[in-house]
Amino acid sequence: MSKDLIQTTAGIIESYVSNNPIEAEQLTGLIGEVFSSLEELSQKGSLTDIDEATAEDLDRWVDGLNKKEPLGLSKLQPAVPVDQAVQEDSVTCLICGKTCKALKGHLTRTHKLDVSDYRAMFDLPKDFPMTAPNYSARRRALAEEVGLSEKLQASRERKKKNNS
């Protein structure tokens, strides 16, 4: 490991963190991402010596970090193939591979992501299921049993009359 690479990584992290709020859990991922990017640049020969990196190269890289993508997670490969993530009784998290009946709670508690960020991270369509189909059907049936569908329909009709 090059001492210059470590020092440059530390400098970039220090500058970034001093100007941007970041969760403590994200810091190790950010450090790893910065280090591996700088290491890759130096190995490809695009930077013969890391100290000779132009401000423009570093600015371009930092601009990539400042995008609205969650830090440390923007370049992940899915833990399972996307077409296999949704089963009848479970949905698999593409980040860590955990299976759940519903992903929203897992994403917010474990990965500090909302559903739209998760979908954007893996280029998923807006209608990609976040809940297992059988679980959704069971919840829908229970709601209908207790009369929620009738209450919802009545509420929609009242709203429609008030807007007319």
SVG drawing of the C-alpha trace seen along z (x, -y; Angstrom):
<svg xmlns="http://www.w3.org/2000/svg" viewBox="-71 -23 76 41">
<polyline fill="none" stroke="black" stroke-width="0.4" points="0.0,0.0 1.4,-3.3 1.8,-5.9 1.0,-8.6 -2.2,-6.8 -3.3,-6.7 -2.4,-10.3 -4.2,-11.4 -7.3,-9.4 -7.2,-10.9 -7.0,-14.4 -10.0,-13.8 -12.0,-12.3 -11.2,-15.1 -12.2,-17.7 -15.4,-15.9 -16.6,-15.3 -15.9,-18.8 -18.3,-20.1 -20.9,-17.3 -23.0,-15.6 -22.3,-11.8 -23.5,-9.0 -20.7,-7.2 -21.7,-3.9 -21.1,-5.3 -17.6,-6.6 -15.8,-3.2 -17.5,-2.6 -16.5,-6.1 -12.9,-5.6 -12.7,-2.3 -14.3,-3.8 -11.9,-6.8 -8.9,-4.5 -9.8,-2.0 -10.6,-4.7 -7.3,-6.4 -5.5,-3.0 -7.2,-2.1 -6.3,-5.5 -2.6,-5.0 -2.5,-1.4 -4.1,-2.2 -1.2,-4.6 -3.5,-7.6 -1.7,-9.0 1.9,-8.1 2.3,-9.5 -0.7,-10.1 0.8,-13.5 0.6,-14.6 -3.1,-14.2 -4.6,-17.3 -7.2,-19.3 -9.5,-18.7 -9.3,-14.9 -10.0,-15.0 -12.8,-17.5 -14.5,-15.3 -14.2,-12.3 -15.6,-14.3 -18.4,-15.6 -19.4,-12.0 -19.5,-11.5 -21.8,-14.6 -24.5,-13.1 -27.6,-12.1 -26.6,-8.5 -26.2,-6.8 -22.5,-6.8 -20.6,-3.6 -23.6,-1.8 -23.7,-3.4 -21.5,-0.7 -22.9,2.4 -23.7,5.5 -27.0,7.1 -26.6,9.9 -29.0,12.0 -30.1,11.6 -32.9,9.1 -35.3,11.5 -34.9,13.9 -35.3,11.3 -39.1,11.6 -40.5,15.0 -44.1,15.8 -43.4,15.8 -40.4,13.5 -38.5,10.6 -34.7,10.6 -32.7,7.4 -30.4,6.8 -27.8,5.1 -27.2,7.8 -29.2,10.8 -31.6,11.0 -35.0,12.3 -38.1,10.5 -41.8,10.4 -41.6,6.7 -38.4,4.7 -39.2,1.2 -38.5,1.6 -35.3,3.6 -34.1,0.9 -34.7,-2.0 -33.5,-0.2 -30.5,1.6 -29.3,-0.4 -30.7,-3.9 -32.3,-4.0 -35.8,-4.8 -37.5,-2.8 -36.8,-5.3 -33.1,-5.4 -33.0,-1.6 -34.8,-1.4 -32.5,-4.0 -29.4,-2.2 -30.3,0.9 -32.2,-0.8 -35.5,0.9 -38.8,-0.2 -41.2,-2.1 -43.6,0.9 -40.9,3.3 -42.4,5.1 -41.1,4.3 -43.5,6.9 -43.8,10.6 -46.9,11.3 -48.5,13.9 -48.0,11.5 -49.7,8.7 -52.6,10.9 -53.0,12.1 -53.0,8.5 -55.5,7.4 -57.8,10.3 -57.6,9.4 -58.4,5.7 -61.4,6.7 -62.6,9.0 -62.7,6.2 -64.5,3.9 -61.6,1.5 -62.3,1.7 -65.9,0.5 -64.7,-2.3 -62.1,-3.3 -64.7,-3.2 -67.1,-5.4 -64.3,-7.9 -63.3,-8.1 -67.0,-8.7 -67.3,-11.5 -64.1,-13.1 -65.2,-12.9 -68.6,-14.5 -66.9,-17.4 -64.5,-18.1 -67.3,-18.2"/>
</svg>
